[in-house]
């Protein structure tokens, strides 16, 4: 019984938080990822190596969706599930071993993008004889919105973790710090790191551009509370943020992959593009508007607190 409790605790310690975990992840991908992480840890395989392996498996999955053959498509589905179990395992392995790194964060962010570039290209090639160039236009538009959906889902999840666990439990980045680190790197001596740094810097800037009221709120928090945010403030922020976590999960992987698999089963893969452009974009817009709205209110509350303190 004690060993079972210890194993459970060890498994839970590899999760970011129960607030930010989706049902399918917590009951399927995370347990599988945990077993992979245990194996990789025994074999002394690094989290970044696992991430790179998941990239290749995910790209192979995408190639399978080019063929108008359900058996090959199902093989691609299984490969994509395998790739995502590795994507889960790399983060769990990093938290298990303490081997997190900025490069790992960038690789993890690029992982899903590379999978879906492969998937989009395969679907477009498959449908080109029927649709012509128009399917590529639809695929490009879908890919653009996909990047925004996944990016903001990741950003809001890390904001929630910041107020739940503090800076040590969140991977929330700031573009000014990333830019300072980027400038220190040399293209000749640190080419790979500088290239990934450039990608991650632009990625973070795009997140910040879509969250101006959150940025102002954080500036005001720093001015009023410095680095000592009251627990009550954290609690109230998490209460507002928590309902949005289900949307961040829907915009990440599982919901979109279910839609992809359904579209392949009915042999209408273009339906997946329509689902992303309509349903998932509606979720994105709702999430951004809602989050910006309560951030603005919290900023005003901070200003009122500061004024009351000055009057007192």
N, C-alpha and C positions, 0 to 999 in steps of 0.2 A: 504493500500500500504506500509506504514511504517513497519507494523508488518510482512508483507510478506518479505520485504527486510531484516529485522532483522533475520527472520527464516533462510533465505538463507545464510546470513552471518554466522549464528551459525552452519549451516550444513557445510559450507566451512571450518570453523575453526576446524572441526573434521577430515579433510583430511590432509594427510602428505604434499602433494603438487600436483598441477595439472600436473607438469612435470612427476611425477612418477605414475600417476593413469591411468589405462587402460580403454578403452571405455566401456566395459561390467561392470567394477567395478563402474565407475563414474555414469553410467546411470541405474544400476540395484542393485548391492550389496551394494554400499555405501548409497543410499537413504533408502534401507530396513534396513541396519545396523544402520543408524541414528535413525530410528523409534524405533528399539530395544533398542538402547542406551538410548533414552529418557525414555522408559518404565523402563529399569533396574535402571536408575538413580532415578526415582520416588520410586522404590521399595527398594532402597539402596542396590542393588546387586553389588558386586565388579567385576571389569574387569576379575580377575583371576577365579572367579566362572563361568562367562560366557565362558571363554576359556575351562575350564574343562567340561562344558556342551557340548560344540562343539566337544570335543574329543570323548565323548560317542556317540553322534549322528553320527559323521563321521565313527566310528568303526561299528555302527549298519548298516550304509549304505554299508560298505565294505562286511559285512556278506551277505547282500542281493544279491551280485554279485556271490555268490557261486552257486546259483540255476539257472538251465538252464530253466528259466521261465521268459519271457519278462515282465510280469506284476510285478513280484517281483523285477526284475531288475529296472524297472521304479520307483518303490517305493524306491529303493536304490538311484537312481538318485535324486529324490526329497529330500531324507534325506541328501544327500551330499550337495545339494544346500542350505538346511536349515543350515547345519553345517557351511558352508562357510559364510552365512549371520551372524551367531554368531561370527565367526572369524573376520569378518569385524567390528561387533558391539563392540567387546572387546577393540580394539584399539581406536575406536571413543569414547567409554565411558571413556577410560583412558585419552584421550586428553581433553575431555569435563570436567572431574572432577579433572584432575591433579593427578590421582592416578596411574601413571606409576611406575613400580618397576622392578628391575633386575629379580626377580622371574617370573614376568609377561612376560618379554622378553623371558626367557627360555621356559616357558610354551607355548607361542605363536609359538616359533620355533619348539617345539616338536609336536605341534598340527597336522600340516599337515603330519609330518612323521608317526605318529600313524594312521592317516586315511589311508595312502597309504600302510602301513604294513598290515593293515587289508584287503585292496583291493587286494594286491598282493597275500596274503595267500589264500583268497577266490578264486581268479582266478586259482591259482596253484592247489588247491584242486579240483576245478571243472574240470580241464583239465588233472588231473593225470591219470584217466582211459585210456585216449587216448594217452597221451604223456609220461607217466611214470615219471621217475626222471628228465628227460630233461627239463620239464617245470619249475621245481624248480630251476634248474641251470640258465635258462633264466630269471626267476623272480629275482634271487639273483643278477645277473649282472645288470639287469634293475634297481633294487632298489639302488645299489651302485651308478650308474650314476645319478639316480634321486636325491639322497642326494647332490651330487656335483652341479647339475644344480640349485636346489632350494637354496643351500647355497650361491653360487656365485651371483645369481640373487639378493638375499637379501643384500649381501655385496656391490655390485655395486650401488644398489638403495640408500643405506645409505651413500656411498661416495658422490653420487650426492647431496643428501640432506645436507651433511656437507658443500659443497661449495655453496649451495643455501641459507641455513638458518643458518649455523654455528653449533657449537656443541649442542646448545639447541634444534635444530630442527632435529638432526640426532641421531640414535641409534648405530652409529659406535663404536665398542669396540676395545680395545687394549689388547692383551694377557698378556703383562707385568703387567698392572694394575689389570686385572682379577686374575692373578696368585698371586699377592700380597694380594688381598682380600681373595683368596681361602686359603692361608696359615694361615690367621688369624682365620679361622673357625675351630671348633673342630668336629671330627666325632662323639664324644659321646654327645655333647650338641647341635650341629647344623647339625644333620645328613642329613635332607632333603635338607637344603640350600647348604650344602657342596656337596651333590650328584648332585644337579642341577648345582652347580658351576663348578664341574668337567666336566660335559657334555658340558656346555657352553664354558669353557676354551678350551677344545679340538676342539669344533666347530669353535671357533675363530682362533685357531692356524692353522686349515686346510684351512681357508680362506686366512690367511696371507701367507701360504706356496705357494699358487697359484698366489700370486700377489707380487713377489719380487721387480719389478720395481716401483710399486706403493709405497711399503714400503720405498724404497730408495728416491723416490720423496718427501714423507712426511718428512723424515729425513732432506733432503736438504732444504725444505721449512722452517722447524723449525730453521735451522741454519741461513738462509738468512733473513727471515722475522719475526722470533720468533712467536708470537701469533697475528701478525698484517698483515695478508695476504692482499695485495692490491686488491681493487675491480676489477681492470682490469684483474688481474690474475684469480680471481674467475669467472669472466664473460667468459673468454676464455676457462677455464676448463669446465664450464657448456656447452658451445657450442659443445665441443668435446664429452662430456658425454651424452648429451640429446638424440642423435640418438640411443644409446644403451638401453635406457629405454624401448623401445618397446620389445626388446629381453628379458629384465629382467622380464617383465610382461608375455611374452609367456612361460617362463621357470617356472613361479610360480604356477599358478592354471588353469586359464580359458582355455588356448589352450590345455593342456594335458587332461583336463576333457572332452572337446569336443571330442577329439580323443578317450577317454575311452568310452563315450556314444555311439559314432558311432560304435565302435568295438562290443559293447554289442547288439546294434540294429541289426547288421548283423550276430550275433551269432559267432563271431570270436574274442574273447577277447584277444587272443595271439597277434593280430595285434597291440594292444596298446603297448605291450612290444617292438615290432619292431619299432614303431613310436618313442618311447622314446630313444631307443639306436641309431637310425639313425638321424632323423630330429632334435630332441632336442639336441643331442650331437654336431651336426654340428653348431647349434646356440651357444652352450656353447663355443666351440673352437674358433669360430669367435669372440665372445664377449671378451674372455680372451686375445687373440692375439691383438685385436684392442685396448683394454683398456691399456694393458701393453705398447704398442707402443707409444701412445700419452703421457702416464705418463713418459716414458723415455725422450721424447722430452721436456716436461715441466721441468724435472729435469735438463736437460742441459741448458735450458733457465735461470733457477735459478742460476746455477753456473756462467753463463756469466754475469748475473746481479751483482752477488757478486764480480766478478773480475773487472767489470767496476767501481763499487763503490769504490773498494780498490785503483784503479788507479787514480780515481778522487780525 
